[in-house]
Amino acid sequence: MDLFRAEIPNQFSLPRRINRLGELAYNLWWTWNPESQRLFSRIDKELWEQTYHNPVRFLRQVERSRLNAVTNNRYYLDFYDRTFRAFDRYIDAEETWFKQNHPELQNQLIAYFSMEFGLHETLPIYAGGLGVLSGDHTKEASDIGLPFVAIGFFYTEGYFTQHISEDGWQEARYNVHPFDELPVMPIFDEKGEPLEAITYIKARQSEETQPSREYLSLIQQGYRDWRIA
């Protein structure tokens, strides 16, 4: 099923031996496979913490010397190879639970609507239990191979931070999401055009623009075929 298309940004300068780290950064499989996150933390643990476990931001900021060092570390390379073998098995799996038990429904797409999705701290588009539950549903749908599309909102601003003003007042500062530093991508239709969602509000047609198109990249995260091509 090839409904959505996207292209992983070629924005990282990585040694050839470990160049698939960029591919993994944009695939949220790593969020519920914590061992895979060690591929990043082993390169520079302090930076991994400073970037709040965001692999896109991490790969943009990590020093080249750190990258070169792990390419000469046979223990790291062994772990790298094992992790990507597991990743490839997951992506290429043909006999999923859903396909084995409900083959007649394999091409029946399931739309899952939620106001928020708790996928990872990198994407602060959730506030509590509803988001965590929706995120878990999305991840499990991917694991069992459901033809599943999660639809929600990509909020422009995440959580606010608080500080005390010079006058002693508590003030909130809202953080705008730096979209180009998040593990999400805009998606395109079969013609290569940006995919747009059309909604109707009080009988008026509204063609959503970039923010909504950007969120559509998250739609794929629950869809079994993580190879976005």
N, C-alpha and C positions, 0 to 999 in steps of 0.2 A: 504494500500500500504506500503510494508515493504522493502524499497530499501536500506536504509542505517542503519548501526548499530554503536552504540557508547556506551561507559560506562562512567558515571559521576565519575570522580576521587574521591575516598574516602580519602580526604586529610584534612578534617576539624574535629576538636574535638568540637562537639556541644552538648548541653544538649538535651536529647531525646525529650523534649516538643517542641523544636524549630529546630529540626534537618532537616526539609525540607528547611531551608534557603540555604543549600548547593545545593539542587535541583534547587531552583529559581535562584541562582547565575549563573548557566550555561544555563539558558533559557532566551533569550533576550526579552521575553515578558515584562520584567520589564522596558525595555528601553522606551517603548511607553505607559506604565502605571505608571506614576510618583508616584501615591499614594503608589505603592508597594515598591518603593525605601525607603520609610519611615521606613520599617521594619529594614533596616540597619542603617539609620541615627539616629533613636531613641535609638539605642544601644550605639552609641558613635558618636555624630555629628562631633566632631573635627577630629576624625580619618577618618570618611567618607569623609571629605573634603581633608584631607591629602593624601588619597589614590585615589583622583580624581574620586570618585564615582565608583570605581571598586570593585564590591562585592566579587570577588575571593580574591583579595589582602586584602580587608577589613577583611574577615573571617579568613584569615591566621594570621592577626596581632592583632585582637581585644583581649583584656584581658578576661580571663575566668570569672573574677569577674563581668565584664560588662554583659556577657551572662547570668550568674546566676541571676543577678539582675532583668533582664526583665522577667525571668521565674516566678518571684514572683510579677510581675506587672499585675494585672488583665486587665487594660486598654490596655496594649501592647498585651497581649494574645488574647483579644477579637479582636483587629485589625488584629493580625496574622491569626486568624481563618477565619475572613471575607475575608481577602486577598486571602488565599488559596482556599476558596470556589469559589471565582471568577476565580482564576487561573484554578482550576479543571473543572469548567463549560466550560471554553474556550478550554481546551485541549480535553475534552470529547465530545464536541459539535458534534452532528451527522447531524443536519439539518442546514448546512451552506448555505449561499446565492448561491454559485456555485452549490452545490448539488441539491438545490431546482429548480434552473433555467436551469441547463445544466447537468442533471444526465447522459446523454449519453456520456459525455466527462470526467466523473469523473476519469477514469484511463488513460487519455491522458496527459502525463507529459509535462509541459511547461518549456523550458529552457530559462533563462533570463541572457544574457551576459552583463557585464559592467566592465569597467576598475577599478571602485572604488565603494564602498558601504558605505554611511554615516549612519551607524546603531547607533553609540553612540560614545561619546568622548573617551571611554575606548579603542576603536578600531580605532586608527588613520590611517585608510587605505583609506582616502578620502581627497580631497583638497578643494572642492568647490561645485558648484551647481549640477554638474553631480552626484557626490556621494550622496548628500542629496536627489536628485530626485530618484536615484536608491534605496536608503535606504527606502524612503517612499513607493515606489512601492512594495518593498519586504514586508514591514509591512502590507500594505493594502491587498496584496495577501494572507497573513496569515489570516487576519481578515475575508475575504470573502470565505476562504476555497479553494483557487485555488491549484491544484496539481502542485506546482511551485518550481523550483529549480534555485537558483541564482548562477551564476558561474562567478568568477573573480579572482583577485590576492590577496594573503596575502603577503603584502610587508614586507620584513625583517626589514626594518627601518621605523620609523614613522617620525614625524616632527622633524626638527632640532631646537636646541636652540642656541642662539647667546651670545657671551661674548666678552669683549674687552681685548686684550692681553696686556702684560706689555709695548709693544711698541705702543699701541694705535690703533692696527689693529682690525677690527671686524672679528671674526672667528665663524664658524658654527660647532656645534657638533651634529652628527646624533645619535639618540637614537635607539638602537636595541630592538625590541620587546621581552620582556620576555614571551615566549609563555606559560609557565606553570603558569603565573599569569594573564592570560587573560581568559575571559569567552568563550573559544572555545575549541573544542576537536577533536582529530583525529577520523576518522570514518573507519569502516571495512565492508567488503562484507559479503555475506551470509555464507561464510566458516570461518569467523573470521579473515581473512587476511586483512592487511592494504589496503585500497582502493587506487589504483594508477590510475593516468590519463596518457594516452599515447598520445603524440602529434607528429606531423610530421613537421619538419622544413627543407625546401629545400630537400625534399625527404629522409631525414634521420629520423629514428624513435628515439624519445627521451622519455625515461621513467623517468618521474618526480619523484624526491625523496622527502624527508621529508617535505620541505617547502610547496610543492604543496599539499601533503596529508593533511598537517595541515590546509591549507585553505579550503579543502573540508569540514571541519567541519562547516564552515560558510555557505556552500551550503544549509544546512538544515534550516537555520534561516528563510527562506521564505516559507518553506514547512509546510503545515498546521499541520501535525502530529508532534508536538514538543516532544512527548514521544519517545526518541531515544532508542529503544530497539528492 
